[in-house]
Amino acid sequence: MQQTCSYQAQAAACNSSSRLGCAARLRSSSGRVGRRSAAAAPQGARAQSGNGVAAEAADGVSSSSSSTVARGLGRPVLVPPTWESTVRAAPQLFPRGQHASAGQAPNRLRVFSGTSNTALSQEVACYLGLELGSMKIKRFADGEIYVQVGESIRGCDVFLIQPTAPPVNDNMMELLIMIDACKRASARSITAVLPYFGYARADRKTQGREAIAAKLSANIITEAGADRVLAMDLHSGQCVGYFDIPVDHVYGDSVILDYLSSKRISSGDLVVVSPDVGGVARARAFAKKLNDAPLAIVDKRRSAHNVSEVMNLIGDVRGKVAVLVDDMIDTAGTITNAAKVLHAEGAREVYACATHAVFSPPAVERLSSGVFQEVIVANTIPMPPEHQFPELTVLSVANLLGEAIWRVYNATSVAAIRE
């Protein structure tokens, strides 16, 4: 049995002359899964989008009036990055089949999607004002993967969007074959865009005779022919060094921070919590952007893989709103046990924030058990209906990835997105 996948976004949905209009449509599509977004409730609150631009900008409200409203509500929780507040014209991208005017270079940017997360890829292409490139992907009866690029990409800068999410091995192999197909089609450069990088947790040896699968995966992607990697929220910083090619590392916390700012939680009531000692650096950076909110740490002892036992809490959470911050939620054992300890220590509300929603069983049962006021994740991994529950909020990072792709293509600073 063969399954054929060919992905090409509709040109009419995304006018290449205006990224702003398409970004506004993305704002309206992101938000709550299972119930209405809290960001849309208060008047003047910032509705969530991939690059954090306020909904007021989409509605024609000036940024100055938005700032006045924020100041009128008291001490702000978050000062958004300047690039997110700037309405910038679309890049000079020329639709296929048209020629650039005299003195202007033709558009050589091409964006393709694998089968792992086509919805996110279409949103990214929409932000860029482009169509998704045509690529034929099918699986043979024995499970082998076939890839054929459906258009000429000779001399083009190609971006392949493929998170290596579950099933990890299938999606990883599909990415490698896509890279090889583009290399043999004479692409000028190939960038592997990894919203989620599988095997990133196997980044070191904790016991004897263990494999470091993160380094092996990086080597395979490099040897397949990728010239650059664009990744989001890698599990640890050393994963960047495992690649022997340039790596642009973008962070999804700006999207989550922007959403939290819409909830208007007072800085004095907020405490950021790391669910384990290994995530202290991540939680500290998150707390710093929330007006240097207090930091608490849950001391965890892990007896086996995907099994955790909470021991102690370092810090004061009594009467406060606790925000648990992690890069991913897999079986949700660590973050759920941490939430139970926070409630036992007197926390008023507990929010869980993570970029990658892996949600391996029994994650959904644990997260929907009532210990969390809200579970906030990004759409780096596709969210099937069986993974959705009332407390879940899914935020789009499409605009953030699209902005990073645009900057890589135009050889401008990617780090400036975070500054």
Secondary structure, 3 states (H helix, E strand, C coil): CCEEEECCCCHHHCCCCCHHHHHHHHHHHCEECCCCCHHHCCCCCCCCCCCCCCHHHHCCCCHHHHHHHHHHCCCCCCCCCHHHHCCCCCCCCCCCCCCCCCCCCCCCEEEEECCCCHHHHHHHHHHHCCCCCCEEEEECCCCCEEEEECCCCCCCEEEEECCCCCCHHHHHHHHHHHHHHHHHCCCCEEEEEECCCCCCCCCCCCCCCCCCHHHHHHHHHHHHCCCEEEEECCCCCHHHHHCCCCEEEECCHHHHHHHHHCCCCCHHHEEEEECCHHHHHHHHHHHHHCCCCCEEEEEEEEEECCEEEEEEEECCCCCCEEEEEEEEECCCHHHHHHHHHHHHCCCCEEEEEEEEECCCCCHHHHHCCCCCCEEEEECCCCCCHHHCCCCEEEECCHHHHHHHHHHHHCCCCCHHHCC
